[in-house]
Amino acid sequence: MSMVGSSAVAEPDLALEADLARLIVSALSLETTAEEIAPEAPLFGAGLGLDSIDALELALAVSKAYGVQLRSDDERNHRIFASLRSLAAHIAGHRTR
């Protein structure tokens, strides 16, 4: 049985990533543009430089925009919030709107 053409890794949803980047810039009043957020760059620390307060505000904005609940006590948060791409993939798999 051949697995040609199938992949275990889903293709990134580029439209969702662009929409989410705009949401991040808007919700957090960042002094950068959505286009300047690299999909795989870290959102926290040395990457985009977000902090824990930003995480709370971003979780609220994501909940309002996509219906995805992001809980502060979720042990997967370090993976979910690792980058724009990882956050978009999580939203794509859990969104209600």
Secondary structure as the mmCIF struct_conf table of DSSP 4:
data_model
#
loop_
_struct_conf.conf_type_id
_struct_conf.id
_struct_conf.beg_label_comp_id
_struct_conf.beg_label_asym_id
_struct_conf.beg_label_seq_id
_struct_conf.end_label_comp_id
_struct_conf.end_label_asym_id
_struct_conf.end_label_seq_id
TURN_TY1_P TURN_TY1_P1 VAL A 4 GLY A 5
BEND BEND1 ALA A 8 VAL A 9
HELX_LH_PP_P HELX_LH_PP_P1 ALA A 10 PRO A 12
HELX_RH_AL_P HELX_RH_AL_P1 LEU A 14 ALA A 27
TURN_TY1_P TURN_TY1_P2 LEU A 28 SER A 29
BEND BEND2 GLU A 31 THR A 32
HELX_RH_3T_P HELX_RH_3T_P1 ALA A 34 GLU A 36
BEND BEND3 ILE A 37 ILE A 37
TURN_TY1_P TURN_TY1_P3 PRO A 39 GLU A 40
BEND BEND4 ALA A 41 ALA A 41
STRN STRN1 PRO A 42 PRO A 42
BEND BEND5 LEU A 43 LEU A 43
STRN STRN2 PHE A 44 PHE A 44
TURN_TY1_P TURN_TY1_P4 GLY A 45 ALA A 46
BEND BEND6 GLY A 47 LEU A 48
STRN STRN3 LEU A 50 LEU A 50
HELX_RH_AL_P HELX_RH_AL_P2 SER A 52 TYR A 66
TURN_TY1_P TURN_TY1_P5 SER A 72 ASP A 73
TURN_TY1_P TURN_TY1_P6 GLU A 75 ARG A 76
HELX_RH_AL_P HELX_RH_AL_P3 ASN A 77 ILE A 80
TURN_TY1_P TURN_TY1_P7 PHE A 81 PHE A 81
BEND BEND7 ALA A 82 ALA A 82
STRN STRN4 SER A 83 SER A 83
HELX_RH_AL_P HELX_RH_AL_P4 LEU A 84 HIS A 94
#
